[in-house]
C-alpha cells in the first residue's frame, strides 16, 4: 500500500510540474499555434518544402551575377582535391608553398604530397594526446581537461601552426614521392580506428599512473603504444620516404634535371623560409579585445611544437595586409565559415545568394559577434587567398583557391564579396614583411591563454 501511494504521489507531482511556469501548457501551445495562419501562401510553401531543400527554395533568383574580373591575382597553377577528408588546413598550407615554388622555378601544375605530412600529423597528434594524458594523470577522471582530451583524441583537421611545425620538422616531398591512398582521401574510418585505439591506450596510462607506475614506465608504455599507431598508419598511408629522386620539368614540360633528395633538403632548396618565425597569424574575433594576442591550450599538432597563437585585429587592418600580400604575388592561408551563403555550383559566397527570411517568414538578426557567442558561426574551412578586386582603392570582392577539385565552384575557386568577407572570414596567415611595424609590436605581448574547449579551437576541415 505504501509503494502504491508513493507512485501515485510521483505521478501527481509530474502532473503538477507540467503546469509550472515555463512549461509548454495547453494555453501556451494554443497561442503559439494561432500564429500560423495556414493561408494560401503558407500552403504553397508547405507543398514546396515537402519535397525540396530549404537552400534550393531560398536561392535568390534575382541577384546579379558576380563578375570574375580581379584587379590583382597571385600566379598559381592547378587545383587540388582533399576528397572526403578534413585536411583543408594541410592542402591550404602546401598550396601557399607550392605557389611560391611554381613562380620561382617556372614549374607547371606542380603539387606537394599531402599524404606525406598527413602521416606525421597523425603520428604527432597521437603522441600529443598520449603525453597530455600522462601530464594530466593526477587530475580526476571528471576533470574538464581530462574529459576534453578523451573527447578529442585525434582529428584530421588543423591549422597553419600544424603546417609550420610539421614542415620544419619533416620537410616536404613532391606528390609522386608519396601519393594519396584510399585512407588518406577517405579519412573517417582511419580516424575512427585511431580514436578507439588511443582512448584505450590513454585509459591504460591513467590506470598505470593510478597504480603508482613511475614516469619512466609510463613513457615506455607510450612508446609501445605509438608503435601500434605507426603500424596502422603505415598500412593505411604507406611508409614516408627517407630519400627520393625527383624528375624536374619546367612549365613547358621540358626536362630540367633528376636529383636525389631527403624531404628536408628538398624543402630547404626549393622553399627555404622559416614557417615558424616568418609568418604572423591574425584573427577577426569581435568577441574579444582587438590588438591583443591569444593562445589556445593544446591547439597544436606537435607536442614539442607551438599552440595556435594569434593577434586579434579589426577587419580593416587584416584587409590592408591581405591586399599588400596579393599585390606582391604572395598567396596566404585563409580560413572562414565556408558553408554560410555559399553557392557551391557557381562558386560564390555572397550574403545575397539566399533569402531564407522571405522563404520562412522570419528574421535572422544576429551579428558576427553574436553568432560566435552562440556557436552559430566559427572558422570551419581553410583555403588559399589569391586575389582581390580593388575598386576606387577598396576591396569589392576576393577569391580563394579551394581544395575541392578543379571542377568545383568557379574553376576550383570561390569568389567572395567584401560584405561576406566581413561577416564570415576569421583567420589569415601573412608573411611578416606585409605586417605594419606598428602591429608587429603587439606580438611582444604575453598571450592570453584560452582553454582547449574555447570556440576558436575549431580545427579547419
N, C-alpha and C positions, 0 to 999 in steps of 0.2 A: 504493500500500500504506500509506503514511504517513497519508493522509487517512482511509482505512478504519479504521485503529487509533484515530485521533482521534475519529471519530464514535462508534465502539464505546465509547470511554472516556467520552464525553459521556453516552451512554445509561446507562452503568453508574453514573456519578455521580448522574444523576437518580433512578435506582432506589434508590441508597443514601440520597439525600436524602429520599425518601418514607418511609424508615424512621427518620428523625431524630426525636428527642423533640419533641412539639408538632404533628406531622402527624396526620392522621386515618387511623391504621393500621387494618388489618382487625380487630385485637383491640379497639381503642377503639370502632370502629363497632359491633362486636358488643355491647359493653357498653351503648352508648347505645341501640341498638335494643331491647334487652331491657327498657328502661324503659317501653316502650309495650306494654301488655297486650293491647289489641285486644279487650276484653271487650264485653259486650252494650251497655253504656252508650256506650263508645267508638264502636261500630258505628253506633248510633243518631245520635250527634253527627256522625259522618263523613257519614252519609247526608244529614243536615240541612244541613251546611256545604257539601255538594257543589252545592247549588242556591240557597242563601240567604246573605245577607251576615252577617258576624260581628256587626255592630251590631244588626241586627234580632233575631238569636237571643239576643243578650246583654241585650236590653231587660228591665228588672226589672219584671215584671208585677205584683208585689206591693207596689210602692212607693205610698205615699199621694200623692194629687194635691196640688199646691201651690195654696193659695187665692190669689185675685187682689186681696185687700184690702191697701192700703198706708196707713200712718198719715200719711205726708207725701208729696206728689207735686207736681212742678212743672207749672204750667199750660202746655200746649203743644197745637198742633193740626196734624193731618195727618202722614203718614208718607212719607218719600222712598224712592227706589229707585235704587241705584247701578248696577243691571243687571250686565252682565258686564264690570265694571271694578274696578280696585283703588283707587278713590277714597274709601274709607270715611273716611279722615282728613279729607278736604275736606267731605264730607257732614256729618260729625260737627261740625266746626268751625262750619260755616254753620248747622247746626241749633241750636247753642248761641246763636248771634247772633240767629237768627230768633225763637227763643222769647222773647228779650228784647223784640224789636220787636213781636211779636204782643201781648204783655201790655201794653206801654207805650202802643201806639196802637190797641188794640182791633181788631185785624185778624182776618180769617178764616184759613183754612188757607193761609197765605202761604209762599212759598219764595223763596230767593235762587238766582241762577244758578251752578250748579257748573261749567258749561261755560266761563263767562267766566273764572273763576280758573284752571281747568284749562289753558286756552290759555297763560296767562302762566306757570303752573307748569312746563309742558313747555319753553317757551322759556327760562325761567330755569335750569332743570336742564341744558339743552343748553349754555348759557353756562358754568355751573358746571363741567361736565365738560371743555369745551374749555380753559377758563382753568386748570383743575387740570393738564391735560396740559402747558400752557405752563410752569406753575410747577414741574413735575417733569421738565422737559426734560433736565436734567443727570444724572438718575438712569438706571441701566442698564435695559434692557428687562425683565430678570427681577427687578427690584426688586419687593418685595411691594406697595408702594403703587401703582406703575405697573400691575402686574398686576390689582390690585383695581379701579382706575379703568376699565380696558378690560373687565373682567368686569361692571361695573355702570355703563354709560354713562348710562342713564336708566331711570326706572321711573315707574309711575303711583301707587305707594304713597307714604306720607309720614307726617308727624307734625304736631302742633299748631304747632310752630315755623314750618313752612311756611305754615300758615294765617295766622299772625300777620304774617309778613313780606310775604306776598302781599297781604293785605287792606290793610295800612298803606301799601303802595306803589301799589296799583292800585285800591283801593276795592272796592265790590260793586255788583251790579245785580240787579234782580228777574229771575226766571226767564224772563219773557216778553221781556225785552230781549235775551237771548242764550240761546235754548232749546237743549236737548240735540240731538245729531246721532247718527247710527248709530255713528260712530267714537268719540264721547265715551262712549257706553253700551257699546261693544264695543271695548275698547282694545288687544286683543292684537296685531292686525295693524298698527295705528299704532305701537305700541311696538316691534315687530319692525323696521319700516322706519326709524324714527328711530334705533334702536340700530345698525343696519347702517351708516347714513349717518354717524353720529357716530364710530363706530370707524374708518371710512375717513378722516374729517376729522382725528381725533386722530392717526392714523398719519402723515398728510401733515404735520401740525405738527411731530411728532417728527423726521421726515425733514428738514424745512426747518431745524430747530434744529441737527441733526447736521451740516448743511452750513453752519453759522455764520450763518444768517439773523439779522439784528438783531431786537430785540424789536418795533420798530415794524412790521416786515414780518409778524411772527407775529400781532400784534394785528389788522392789516388782513386777513390770511388768516382769522382767526376771525370777523370781522365779515361777510366774504363767505360764509363757511360758515353763519352764522346766518341770512343771507338765505334760503338754501335751506330751513332748518328752519322759518322763518316761513312760507314758501310752502307747505310741506307742511301745517302746522297750519291755515293759512287755508283750504286746500282741504278739509280733513277736519273742522274745527271751526267754521269761519266766522271773520269778522274781528270782533274785540271792538269794541263801540260806544264812541265817544269821548263821545257825548251821547245821551240818550234821553228820551222823555216817559213818565211813569208815571201811570196812572189809579188813584187810591187809593179803596178801598172799605172800609167798616167791617165788623165781624163779622156784621152783619145783611144785608150785601150792598148797603148804601146808599152811593151815590156821595158822595165827600168832596171830591176835587179832582183836577186834572190839572196837572202842572208838569214843566218840563224839568229834567234833572239831568245832571251828569257823574258817573261812578262814585264818585269821591272825595267829591263834595258830597253824594251820596246817603248814603254811609256816615256822614259827619260829622253829617248832620241826624238820621238815624234810629237810629244806634247810638252812634257817637262815642267810645267808650272806646279807650284805647291798649292794643292787644293785646300789644305788645312789652314793656311795663313794668308792666301792671296784673295780670298773672297769674303764678302760680307752678306749675312743673311738678314733680311728685313721682313717685317710683318706689318700688316694693317689690321690691328685688333682694337676697335673703338671701345671695348670693354675695359681696357687698361690704359694707364698713363702713357702718352707718347714721349719719345726721347728717353726712354728707359730700356735697359737690357734685361731680358728674361731668359731663364734656363729651365728646362723641364727634366725632372729626375727620371733616369732610366730611358729617356728618349734618345737612345743611341743604338748602334748596331754592333759595336765592338766594345767589350768590357773595358779594355785599356784605351779606348778612344774618347771622344768628346760627346757630351749631351748636345742636343739641339739648343743652340744659343742664338737669340735673335734680338735685333734692335727694332722696337715698335715705333712706327713713323706714320704721320698723316699721309694720305694718298698722294698729295701733290709732290711731296719730297720723293716718294717712290717713283712717280712718273718721270720726273726730271732725270733720275739716274737711268731708268729704262730707256728713255729716248737717247741719252748720250751713248749708251752701250750699243743700241741698234745702229745709230748713225756711224759708229766706228766698226760696223760689221762684226759685232760680237753677240752671239746668242746667249740667252740666260735661262736658268732653271726658274720655273714659274709654277705656282700651284693655286688652285681655286676650287670653288664648289661647282664643278663642271655640269652637273645634271640640271641646274636651275635655268629654265627658259632656253634650253638648248634644242635647236632643230638639228637633229643628227644627220638627216638626209642632206640638207643644204650646207651643213657645217657652219651655222651662225648661232651666236649667243647674243640675244637681244631681248630686253625687257618687253618689247612689243611682239615677240613671237607668239605668245599665247595669252588669251584673255579668259582666265579662269573666273574672274569676278562676274562677267556678263553671263557666262555659261551657268554658273552655280548660284548666282543671285546673292552673293555675299561679298564682303570686302576683306582683303588681306593687308593689314596696315602696319606690320612691324618693320622697323628699320634694321640696318645691318647689326647694330649693337644688340637689339632685342632678339634678333634671330640667333645670334651666338649665345646669348644668355639662356635661351630656351632650347638649345640644341637643335634648332631648326636649320642651322647652316654651319658649315665648317669646311676646312680645306680637305678635299676628297681626292683630288687627282692632280698629278704633275705633268706639265708639258713644257715645250721649249719655246720661249718667246722670241720671235724672229722678225716682226715687222710692226711698224706704226704708220698711220696716215695722218700727217700734220696738216691742219687747215688753219690758216692765219696764226701759225706757230703753236697751235694747241692740238692735242690728240683728238681725233674724231673716232678712230677705231684702231684695233690691234689685231695681230694674227699670231697664232701659235702653231708650231709643228707638233702634231699629235702622234701617239704610238698605237693607233688602232688600224693601221694599214693604209696603203695608198688610195684605196677605193672609198674610204670613209670620209664623210664631210666634204669640204672643198679641197680636193686633191690631197687628202690626208691631213688637211689643216682645219682649224676652227677660226673663224673671224668673229671678233667680239667688239660690240660698240663700247664707247668710252663709258657710257652710263652703266652698262653691265659690268665693266671692269671695276667701277667704283663699288658696286654692291657685292660682288662675288669673288674678287681677287683677294688672296690672303698673303701668300709668301712669294718672295723674289730673292734670288741669289745673284749678286753682281760682283764683278771684279773691283777691288779696292780703288783702282785708278778712276773709276766713274763715281765714286762717293765724294762729295764735297768735304773739304778739310774740317769744316765746322761740325759735320755729322760724325766724322771718324772719331772725334774726341769723345763722343758719348760711349764708344766701345770700351773705354777705360774704366767704366763703372763696374762695381761688383754686381753680377747678375742677381736678380730676384729669383730665388729657386721656387719653382712651382711643383706640385706633386705629380706623380706619373699619371694620375687619373684626370688631370686638367683637360678641359675640352680641346685645347690646342694641341694635345698629344696626337690626335688622329693621324695615323700614317697615310701618306698618299698612296692610292692604289690604281 
